[in-house]
Structure formats: C-alpha cells, structure tokens
Amino acid sequence: MSEFKVAAADTAVNTAALLEEKIRSHSARVGVVGLGYVGLPLAVEFARAGFAVTGIDIIAEKVRRVNAGDSYVGDIPSAVLGPLVESGMLRATTDFRAVRDLDTINICVPTPLRKTKDPDMSFIVSSCEEIARHFHRGMLVILESTTYPGTTDEL
C-alpha cells in the first residue's frame, strides 16, 4: 500500500474514532432534517439523552413552534418539548448552514407514494443537496426516511 493510502486510512480511522468518542461522551452535535412525526420525536429523544440537537425544517411555522416549545406532534407533549428548548438542548432552524456545526445528521423527510406507487424521492434529494453544501469531514449522515433498499447507493 502506498504511503498516501496508509495516511488516508489512518485519517479515516482517526476521524471515525473521534466521532465515536463524541457520541459515547454525548458531546456530538446532532442534527435532524425534517421535524414531522418522525423527526421531532427523534430530536426530542436525542435531547433527552443529553445531546445538543438542531432540528432543520423548511417550514418556518414548524421551526417557530419548536423554538417556542409548542409541539404539533401528538406523541410529543409540549410539556416535554418546552423544557428541552428552554435548557438549550433542542433548537430549530430553517437555515441549512447549521449543518456546518453538526457531527451527525438524520434525514427524516417524507417519501410519499406517487400515482405509480413508487416513492417520491424529491424531498430526500433536495435535503441531501442542501446538506452537501455544508457537509464536512467526519460527519455521519443517516437516512431515516422510508424508502427502498439501495436508495443511498442509487441516489
């Protein structure tokens, strides 16, 4: 193996180890794209587990309500959301530049079925395009949206 390949492999291992340590110590900064019925509960659970969470959504009203501690998702009472927001463990934004400050990001956007019964991937694609603008070395991206096997390879 060339010295370059060894150095690149060592860098990748070190980067992964650093991220793993951040996750274990709960110092990783977590992001969730899509604050709907999947994303908001996920963001809340990360915050309850002790992670600083940034939720990103393109719908300004959702962002406003999250930042006010006012839940619009039935599974998440405002009495649970409010204290997490007040403590600074959970915040929301419409600005994808927040990705620059994150260590992990979970994509939780809709994949509605088209008339042809195949999933509309446009929400995933547009989210990935926005994330890619601010993506950085060492970031973990997880696709949580309901879709078919192989989506990440194909798209």
N, C-alpha and C positions, 0 to 999 in steps of 0.2 A: 504494500500500500504506500502511496506517495506521502511525503510529509504534509502536503496540503490536505489530503483526505484524512489523515490522522488528526491534524489540527481541527478540521471541520467536525470530525466525530467527537473529539474532546469537547469542543464548544457546545455541541448539541447536548451531550451528556451533562455538562455543567449547567446549561440553561434549563434542562428538564429537572435536574436535581434542585436548582434554585426555586423553580416553580413548585415542585413537590414540597419543599420546606415551607414556602409561603402558605400553601394550602394546609399543611399539618399544623402550622402555628396560627392559622386564621388571620394572617396578615395579608393574604391575597385579596386584591380588589376585584370584586365580582361584578359583572355586568349581565343584564338580561334585556334582550331586544324583544319587544312585544309585551305589553303589560295587560294582556287579556286574561281569560280564565285559566290559562296555563302559566303564563309569565309572571303575573302578580303573585300568585301563591308561591311560586318558586323563589322569587325575590324575597318575599317575606320569610320563607324558611331559611334561606341563606343568612338573612339579617338576624333572625332568631338564634342561629348557630354561631353568631359572633363575627360574621364577615361584613365589611363595609360594602354596600350594594348600590350600584347605579342602574336604574331602570331607564331604558330608552324606548320611546314610542313616538310615532309621527303624529299622533292625535293629541293636540295641545290640551284638550279638556281632560283627558286621562292623566296627563302629566300634572296639570293643575290640581286635580283631585288627590292624586297620590301625595303630592307635596303638602297638601292641606290635611293629610291623614284621613281622608274621606274615601272609604272603599266603595267600589261599584261592582265588586265580585262577591257573589253570595257566600262563598266559602271563607272569605276573609272579612271578619268584622272590623269596623273602624276602630273599635277598642283595642284590637291587636295591631293594626297598621299605624295608628296615631303615635303611640309611644316609640315605635321604631323610627319614625320620621323625626319626632321631637329629639330623640337621642343622637340623630345624625347617622344612624346605621343604614338608613334607606333614603334615597333621594331619587328623583326622576327628572328627565330632560328630554327635549326633542332634538338636541344637538349631538350628532354622532361624533363630534370632536372629543367627547367624553371617553371614547374608546382608547385614546392615547394614554389614559391614566389607568387602564384596566389590565389585570393579569389574565382573567378568564372572561369569556362571554358566551352566554347561552342564547341561542336564537329560538324564539318561541312565537313565531308568526303564523298566521292562518295559511292553510293549504286547502281552500275549498275545492270541491269537485266541479269540473266543467260539465257541460251538457253531454260530452263524450265519455264521462265518468273517469277521466284522468285528472290528477291533481293540478291545480293552477299553481305553478311554481314561481309566479312573478313576485310574490312577497318575499320568498326566500332569496331569489336572485337580487332584488333591489336591496335587501338588508345586507347581503354579502358584499355588494358593490360599495355600500356606504362604509361598512366595517373595513374593507380593503383599503380605503383611502387613509385610514388611521392605524392600520394593523402594524404591529411591531414584533421584533424577535422575542421569542419566549411566551407569546400569548397563546392560550388554549382556547379554541373555538369549538363549541358543541352545538350540533343541530338537534333541537328538541322537537321541532315541528313534525307532525305526522306526515310521512312520505314513504316512498317505496325504497327497498334496499338498493344501494348503489347510487343514491342521489348525490352524495358528496363526491364520488368518483366522476359521475357523468357531468355534473354542473361545475 
